[in-house]
């Protein structure tokens, strides 16, 4: 955070933290407790096809630790979770995923600080999920959310919860020169802002989520700097992210009927740059069906069948690439003490035939150690203007995580 934004957010944070601290210190018989936990992950990734762009490597090692400390009292709770990571891709970093204080005031809950939120219901692509920026440091197909500084007020309304949010903006992190899953030109650090966006922008958002019998419903509205910039070529041969100010109304819904779940996410967004950098309003949606098959052949194992379709009114100009795409797959649950789970997905662009096959497996080895492996196989990406630069980025990834 810089300039006015930093001063504004610091003043707000200081005032709220002082209020919460006062509440905690004046609570009769207040007791303070602490919990600490965390995890360390070691990951190896291999790209069997030769690199498409100069400077890219074929294999990487990555180590990441996420210690977590919780301090709680009768009236408030504080959580901090830094992330310390580094590896052979040269993406060493220290950032804070979670660092916030929460408290209850009457029927309302208040949160101030860094946190990660998730909005949505479907598996393949979540158009309603716009709060957090992305960390693409290990590739454009391996995004991870960045913590967003925010103030959130929540209280019960009807059969659900209403959230009011003020959100500070954080820029995306993009892959370096040696990374796979990147454009041919390097994405430079720093950014520009246009279309009403500003570096010191504070976004506003509202979300109501709740249940009506078998229906799980979410209604959301967001206005602020979006996390999907256009990439502008620069004189030095790099690309610079250029962010715009968006307005989005969204709905996500899930209906349970027997062993099946019908899901959908629908948005209308204005202020967004399309694939060629033109600002245009659009509508988009993902519609999905999941069906559970229990105790297959008396094995004690379950299979969840998945089918989803993504639509975008801009057609081939969609910035996300999900404009006419079908995803089918299955999740296989062993229901064993090791929590073994497999997931297989095939996503195909119905306009140009580009497709991705993804297979992953998760399994606990001990109470503290888990193993995860995945393989991603893109095909015919040269036909898709959004993904052509990633055509050779088939990947095999394995990771061990130790929890403490």
Order of alpha helices (4+ residues) and beta strands (2+ residues): alpha-beta-beta-beta-beta-beta-beta-beta-beta-beta-beta-beta-beta-beta-beta-beta-beta-beta-beta-beta-beta-beta-beta-beta
